């Protein structure tokens, strides 16, 4: 996320394609929110306009880091 010194890492069961689709929809929407369910039953919500980049790990781990 912008202006944050550390990345946020989320472990999710979503596929890479689903993550990319959710990110694209959030960025395209005016005031969009990027929402990811985590593996512990919670959900991470990030204002899409504040995301600087997203790094999606391999299919096995499905770890996501963004800053």
N, C-alpha and C positions, 0 to 999 in steps of 0.2 A: 504494500500500500504506500502511497505517497507520503513522504515526510515521516516515515517510521523506520527506525534504525535496524530492526530485525524483521525477518520474514515470518509469515504466519503459515504453519504447516498443518494441513488437514488430511487425515486418513479417512477415505470414503470408499464405499462399495460401488459407486457410480462408474460406468465405463468412460473411457477417454472421450468417446463420441458424445455421450450425454453431458459431460463436463463442458466440452467445447460448445455444444448447443445452448446450454444454460448461460454460459458466459456471453455468447453472441447475442442472445435475447436480452440479457441484462444491459449490455452496452448499447444496444439499439433502442431500448426504451428510455424515454425521457425520465430521469430520476430513477433509473433501474437499480434493482438490488440483486446482487449475485448471491444465491443461496445454495449452500452445500450441506447435505446431511452427513454427520460424522459417524464413525463406526460404533460410538457409544450411545447412539440414540438422540444426540443433540443436533443442533443445526447452527451453522456459521453463516452470518449475514454480513455482506460488505457492500457499501455503496459503490456501484460499478464505476462511477466517474473518478473514484479515488484509487483504482487499481492501476499500478504502474506496469506490471507484467505478471504472467502466470506461467509456472513451470509444472508440467504434468509428468509424473514418474511413469515407470513401466506398468504394464497391465497387471503384473503380479502384486505390486505393493499399492498402487493407486494413491500415492502420496502427492499432495498438491502443496506447493509453496508459492505464495505470492506476496508481493511487497507493494 
